[in-house]
Amino acid sequence: MYAPTTGQASLTERTVIAGREVLLRRRRGPLAILPFAGPAVVASIAYMDPGNFATNIQAGAKYGYELLWVALSANLIVMLFQALSAKIGIATGRNLAELCREHFPPLVVYALAGASEIAAMATELAELLGASLGLTLLCGAPLLVSMFVVGIATYAALDSSLENR
């Protein structure tokens, strides 16, 4: 499946091969985790951004350590899901959505897609609110104005990134 066609394997192919060797325990030692470092860094950046910082600071100021159990359990669940998703991707070479579409009936697939969209919208709403709270705290602007500014900035960044493709 990952055999190189030009004689030289691409970086992705070499990374997948190295990851499989670690999972099959053919490769050991402290440097064995390096094939997994790239996705781990990307995933950690996705979870800790300015919106999260602002929301977490606000919640910490209001509730103190009362919600620490939520953060711990959520992080443990996220680590489990990330590990399982990585193993599925390495073993099959396909993502979770492709596998769900193949193994579940259409009604279940549409329900999963709908739940994923709702979760994505909720996540984006939290990001918008967190960035807006941060802007409000830094600049003293009203929250509604901050939300409008963050929304326009996000759209402009998204639009410019799509034009560069």
C-alpha positions, 0 to 999 in steps of 0.5 A, spaced: 500 500 500 505 504 501 510 502 496 514 507 493 513 508 486 519 512 484 524 508 488 524 514 493 519 514 499 516 520 501 516 523 508 509 521 509 510 514 507 517 513 511 513 516 517 508 511 516 513 505 515 517 508 522 510 508 526 508 501 524 515 499 526 514 502 533 507 499 534 510 492 532 515 493 537 521 492 532 523 499 533 524 501 540 528 507 545 527 514 546 527 516 539 522 511 537 516 516 538 519 521 533 514 519 528 508 520 532 511 527 534 508 531 528 501 529 529 501 530 536 504 537 535 498 539 530 493 536 535 496 540 541 496 546 537 488 545 535 486 544 543 490 550 546 489 556 542 487 564 544 480 562 545 481 556 549 486 561 553 481 566 554 475 561 556 480 557 561 482 563 564 475 566 565 472 559 568 478 559 573 477 566 575 470 564 577 470 557 579 477 556 581 479 548 582 472 546 582 472 544 575 479 540 575 476 534 574 472 536 568 479 538 565 482 531 567 477 527 564 476 530 558 484 530 557 484 523 558 478 521 553 481 526 548 488 522 549 484 515 548 480 518 542 487 520 539 491 514 540 485 510 537 484 514 531 492 514 530 492 506 530 486 506 525 489 510 521 496 507 521 493 500 520 488 501 515 491 507 511 484 511 512 480 515 516 475 514 521 469 517 516 471 513 511 471 507 515 464 509 518 461 510 511 464 503 509 461 499 515 455 503 517 448 503 514 447 510 511 442 512 516 447 511 522 452 515 517 448 521 516 447 521 524 454 521 525 455 526 520 450 531 523 453 530 530 460 531 528 457 538 525 454 540 531 460 538 535 464 542 530 459 548 530 459 548 538 467 548 538 467 554 533 462 558 537 467 557 544 473 559 539 469 565 537 466 567 544 473 565 547 477 570 542 472 575 543 472 575 551 480 576 550 479 582 545 474 585 550 479 584 556 485 587 552 481 592 549 475 594 553 471 593 547 463 591 548 463 583 547 458 584 541 463 588 537 469 584 539 465 578 536 463 582 530 471 583 529 473 576 530 468 574 526 470 578 520 478 577 522 476 569 521 473 570 515 478 574 512 484 569 514 480 563 511 478 567 505 485 568 504 488 561 505 483 559 500 485 563 495 492 561 496 491 554 494 
